[in-house]
Amino acid sequence: MARRWYKGNTHTHTTYSDGDSPPEVVVDWYAERDYDFLFLTDHNVLIPEDHLARLQRRGLAIWQGEEVTMAAVHVNGLGLTERILPSQPGSGAREAEVKESRSERIRWAVERILAQGGVAHVNHPNFLWNLTIDDLLEAGEFGLVEVANGHNLVSNLGDADHPSTESLWDQLLTAGRRVWGVASDDAHHFRRWGDAWANPGRGWLQVESESDRMPDILDGIRAGRFYASSGLELAVYEAEGGVVRLELAGETARFEAFGRGGKLLDSAEGGGARFSLRPGNSGYLRVRATAADGRQLWTQPLFL
């Protein structure tokens, strides 16, 4: 079966936890904007199966997820069948009460997500500066990390004292970790709009898959057959034989290729670009495209 691209979001909230809208409002927002799939990832809770079945009839594929929330550490589990209840739930305000290290909590959640056949991704490392590169390195293999999170309180770009989430990603890749970069909107607010709210539509994935069935989408995510976006979309994305070729869908942008240590290896301007991974490129190559208005996309790294 030929593969095609499917647009979806892996991180959003409803009134089952701290979202401001019931699941029907949330699902309809994405369905009306031609998303193909959506994981509902409320904090430490799963949507009841009878409710999920009703939601699945509203125009797009709706699947079970959970944001396993362990004080300052949040890990999404996609495609779960049973709730994962940590011993230290609650917000980052409870961090001082928790004995387990941040890296231990990441490992704990990832092990339980994978045991259910799900996919794990570590959420918003720069939310209140909760996770450092040491936390992430000590957590072992976890597969995915949010590079772009649309929540208004997440500082993706870092500051004078903290690296950006992209820099954290490059540090993981430079250390030899095979980590895919995720963009999500982390939506909480569907009734109030603006920069002060966590609104939908700020980040998503385009996954290359044989179908929009959950096992196929999860296989595509596990394999890194996707790109992450905060607003740009591709008409062509080819990544094979050490070559990445990209063409935007009717727009122009600045394309930048990065390698070991986050070093800028090459760049191009226009509607598309082509970059090659060579032995001198230090082991991996990933591409970021940025439009004039700030919208971006990120490809997954190619490895030697």
C-alpha positions as CSV (number, residue, x, y, z in Angstrom):
1,M,0.0,0.0,0.0
2,A,1.3,3.4,-0.9
3,R,2.1,5.8,1.9
4,R,0.6,9.3,2.1
5,W,0.9,12.2,4.6
6,Y,-1.5,12.6,7.6
7,K,-1.7,15.7,9.7
8,G,-2.3,15.3,13.4
9,N,-1.7,16.6,16.9
10,T,-0.2,14.6,19.8
11,H,-0.9,16.9,22.7
12,T,-4.1,18.6,23.6
13,H,-6.4,18.9,26.7
14,T,-10.1,18.9,27.5
15,T,-12.3,19.4,30.6
16,Y,-11.2,15.9,31.7
17,S,-8.2,17.7,33.2
18,D,-7.3,21.4,32.8
19,G,-8.7,22.3,29.4
20,D,-11.5,24.8,29.2
21,S,-13.7,22.9,26.7
22,P,-15.4,19.5,26.6
23,P,-13.9,16.9,24.2
24,E,-16.7,17.5,21.6
25,V,-15.6,21.2,21.2
26,V,-11.9,20.2,21.0
27,V,-12.5,17.4,18.4
28,D,-14.7,19.6,16.2
29,W,-12.0,22.4,16.1
30,Y,-9.5,20.0,14.6
31,A,-12.0,18.2,12.4
32,E,-13.1,21.6,10.9
33,R,-9.5,22.3,10.0
34,D,-8.8,19.1,8.1
35,Y,-6.6,17.3,10.7
36,D,-6.5,13.6,10.1
37,F,-5.9,12.4,13.6
38,L,-5.8,13.7,17.2
39,F,-4.6,12.2,20.5
40,L,-6.4,13.5,23.6
41,T,-3.8,13.7,26.3
42,D,-5.3,14.9,29.5
43,H,-3.2,14.9,32.7
44,N,-3.2,11.5,34.4
45,V,-6.5,10.4,33.0
46,L,-7.9,8.5,30.0
47,I,-11.1,9.4,28.2
48,P,-13.8,6.8,29.1
49,E,-14.1,4.3,26.3
50,D,-17.8,4.9,25.6
51,H,-17.1,8.6,25.3
52,L,-14.1,8.0,23.1
53,A,-16.3,5.9,20.8
54,R,-18.7,8.7,20.4
55,L,-15.9,11.2,19.6
56,Q,-14.5,8.9,16.9
57,R,-17.6,9.5,14.9
58,R,-17.0,13.3,14.6
59,G,-15.0,13.4,11.4
60,L,-11.4,12.4,12.2
61,A,-9.5,9.7,14.0
62,I,-9.5,10.2,17.8
63,W,-7.2,8.2,19.9
64,Q,-6.4,7.6,23.5
65,G,-3.5,9.4,25.1
66,E,-2.3,10.6,28.5
67,E,0.0,13.3,29.7
68,V,1.7,11.3,32.5
69,T,2.2,14.2,34.9
70,M,4.8,13.8,37.7
71,A,5.1,17.2,39.3
72,A,7.6,19.0,37.0
73,V,8.0,16.1,34.6
74,H,5.4,15.5,31.9
75,V,5.6,12.6,29.4
76,N,3.0,11.9,26.8
77,G,1.8,8.4,26.2
78,L,0.2,7.9,22.8
79,G,-2.1,4.9,22.1
80,L,-2.5,3.7,25.7
81,T,-5.0,1.1,26.8
82,E,-4.7,1.7,30.6
83,R,-4.2,4.7,32.7
84,I,-0.7,5.3,34.1
85,L,-1.0,6.8,37.6
86,P,2.2,8.1,39.0
87,S,2.9,8.1,42.7
88,Q,3.8,11.8,42.6
89,P,1.0,13.5,40.5
90,G,0.3,17.2,40.5
91,S,1.9,20.3,39.1
92,G,5.4,21.6,39.2
93,A,4.5,23.4,42.5
94,R,4.9,20.0,44.2
95,E,8.4,19.4,42.9
96,A,10.0,19.9,46.3
97,E,7.9,17.1,47.7
98,V,9.2,14.5,45.2
99,K,12.0,12.2,46.0
100,E,12.6,10.6,42.6
101,S,14.9,12.6,40.3
102,R,13.5,14.0,37.1
103,S,15.4,11.5,35.0
104,E,14.0,8.6,37.1
105,R,10.5,9.8,36.5
106,I,11.0,10.0,32.8
107,R,12.3,6.5,32.7
108,W,9.4,5.3,34.9
109,A,6.8,6.8,32.6
110,V,8.5,5.7,29.3
111,E,8.8,2.1,30.5
112,R,5.1,1.9,31.3
113,I,4.1,3.6,28.0
114,L,6.2,1.2,26.0
115,A,4.9,-1.8,27.9
116,Q,1.4,-1.0,26.6
117,G,2.7,-0.7,23.0
118,G,2.4,3.0,23.0
119,V,4.7,5.8,21.9
120,A,6.3,8.2,24.5
121,H,7.4,11.8,24.1
122,V,9.0,14.0,26.7
123,N,7.0,17.2,26.9
124,H,8.1,20.9,26.9
125,P,11.6,20.7,28.6
126,N,11.6,24.5,28.9
127,F,8.2,24.8,30.7
128,L,9.3,26.7,33.8
129,W,12.8,25.4,33.0
130,N,11.8,22.0,34.4
131,L,14.3,19.8,32.5
132,T,18.0,20.2,31.8
133,I,20.2,18.4,29.3
134,D,21.6,16.3,32.2
135,D,18.0,15.2,33.1
136,L,17.4,14.2,29.5
137,L,20.7,12.4,29.1
138,E,20.3,10.5,32.4
139,A,16.8,9.4,31.4
140,G,18.1,6.9,28.8
141,E,16.3,6.3,25.5
142,F,12.9,7.8,25.2
143,G,12.5,8.3,21.5
144,L,10.8,11.7,21.1
145,V,11.0,15.2,22.6
146,E,8.9,18.3,22.0
147,V,11.1,20.8,20.2
148,A,8.2,23.2,19.6
149,N,5.3,23.5,22.1
150,G,2.6,26.1,21.5
151,H,1.7,26.7,25.2
152,N,2.1,30.3,26.1
153,L,4.2,29.5,29.2
154,V,6.7,27.4,27.3
155,S,10.0,29.2,26.4
156,N,11.0,27.2,23.3
157,L,13.7,29.8,22.4
158,G,15.4,29.7,25.8
159,D,17.0,32.8,27.4
160,A,20.3,34.1,28.5
161,D,20.6,31.3,31.1
162,H,18.8,28.4,29.4
163,P,19.3,26.8,26.0
164,S,16.5,26.6,23.5
165,T,14.6,23.3,23.0
166,E,16.3,22.9,19.6
167,S,19.7,23.2,21.4
168,L,18.7,20.5,23.8
169,W,17.7,18.4,20.9
170,D,21.1,18.9,19.2
171,Q,22.9,18.1,22.5
172,L,21.0,14.8,22.6
173,L,21.7,14.0,19.0
174,T,25.4,14.9,19.5
175,A,25.6,12.5,22.4
176,G,24.5,9.7,20.1
177,R,20.8,9.5,21.0
178,R,18.3,8.7,18.3
179,V,15.6,11.3,19.2
180,W,12.9,12.6,17.0
181,G,11.6,16.1,17.4
182,V,7.9,16.8,17.9
183,A,5.8,20.0,17.5
184,S,2.5,20.2,19.3
185,D,0.1,22.9,20.3
186,D,-0.5,21.7,23.9
187,A,-3.9,23.3,23.6
188,H,-5.9,24.1,26.7
189,H,-8.0,27.1,25.6
190,F,-10.7,27.0,22.9
191,R,-12.9,29.8,24.4
192,R,-10.3,32.5,24.9
193,W,-7.8,33.5,22.2
194,G,-4.5,35.4,22.1
195,D,-0.9,35.2,23.2
196,A,-1.9,34.9,26.8
197,W,-3.7,31.6,26.2
198,A,-2.7,28.1,25.1
199,N,-4.6,27.9,21.9
200,P,-4.8,25.1,19.3
201,G,-3.2,25.1,15.8
202,R,0.3,26.2,16.9
203,G,2.1,22.9,16.3
204,W,1.5,19.6,14.6
205,L,3.0,16.6,12.8
206,Q,2.8,15.4,9.2
207,V,3.2,11.7,9.4
208,E,4.0,9.5,6.4
209,S,1.9,6.3,6.8
210,E,0.1,3.6,4.9
211,S,-3.2,4.6,6.5
212,D,-4.8,6.7,9.2
213,R,-5.2,3.6,11.5
214,M,-3.5,4.2,14.8
215,P,-1.0,1.3,14.5
216,D,0.2,2.7,11.1
217,I,0.5,6.3,12.4
218,L,2.4,5.1,15.5
219,D,4.7,3.1,13.3
220,G,5.4,6.2,11.2
221,I,6.1,8.2,14.3
222,R,8.4,5.5,15.8
223,A,10.4,5.3,12.6
224,G,10.8,9.1,12.3
225,R,8.7,9.2,9.1
226,F,7.3,12.7,9.9
227,Y,8.1,16.3,10.1
228,A,7.1,18.8,12.8
229,S,5.5,22.1,12.0
230,S,4.4,25.4,13.6
231,G,2.8,26.6,10.3
232,L,4.7,25.5,7.2
233,E,3.8,22.5,5.1
234,L,5.7,20.6,2.5
235,A,4.7,19.5,-1.0
236,V,7.8,17.3,-1.3
237,Y,9.8,15.7,1.5
238,E,12.3,13.1,0.5
239,A,15.0,11.8,2.9
240,E,17.0,8.8,1.6
241,G,20.5,7.9,0.6
242,G,21.9,10.7,2.8
243,V,20.0,13.4,0.9
244,V,17.1,15.6,2.1
245,R,15.0,17.3,-0.6
246,L,12.3,19.7,0.4
247,E,9.7,21.8,-1.5
248,L,7.3,24.0,0.3
249,A,3.6,24.1,-0.6
250,G,3.5,27.4,-2.5
251,E,5.7,29.4,0.0
252,T,9.2,30.5,0.5
253,A,11.5,30.3,3.5
254,R,15.0,30.1,4.7
255,F,16.3,26.5,4.9
256,E,19.1,25.7,7.4
257,A,20.8,22.3,7.8
258,F,22.3,21.5,11.2
259,G,24.8,18.9,12.3
260,R,26.8,17.8,15.4
261,G,26.7,20.4,18.2
262,G,24.0,22.3,16.4
263,K,26.5,23.6,13.8
264,L,25.0,25.3,10.8
265,L,26.2,23.2,7.9
266,D,24.5,24.9,4.9
267,S,21.5,27.1,4.1
268,A,19.4,28.1,1.2
269,E,16.5,30.6,0.4
270,G,13.4,30.0,-1.7
271,G,10.7,27.5,-2.2
272,G,12.8,24.4,-1.6
273,A,16.3,23.1,-0.8
274,R,18.5,20.0,-1.1
275,F,21.1,19.0,1.5
276,S,23.5,16.0,1.7
277,L,24.8,14.2,4.7
278,R,28.5,13.5,4.3
279,P,31.1,11.9,6.6
280,G,32.4,15.4,7.4
281,N,28.9,16.5,8.5
282,S,29.6,15.0,11.9
283,G,27.1,12.1,12.1
284,Y,23.7,13.6,11.5
285,L,21.8,16.2,9.5
286,R,18.5,17.9,10.2
287,V,16.8,20.8,8.5
288,R,14.8,23.7,9.8
289,A,12.7,26.0,7.5
290,T,11.6,29.5,8.7
291,A,9.2,31.8,6.8
292,A,9.4,35.5,7.0
293,D,6.5,35.6,9.5
294,G,8.2,33.2,11.8
295,R,6.3,30.0,11.0
296,Q,8.7,27.0,10.9
297,L,9.1,23.3,10.3
298,W,11.7,20.7,11.4
299,T,12.7,17.5,9.6
300,Q,13.9,14.5,11.5
301,P,17.7,13.9,11.5
302,L,19.4,11.7,9.0
303,F,22.3,9.6,10.5
304,L,25.4,8.3,8.9
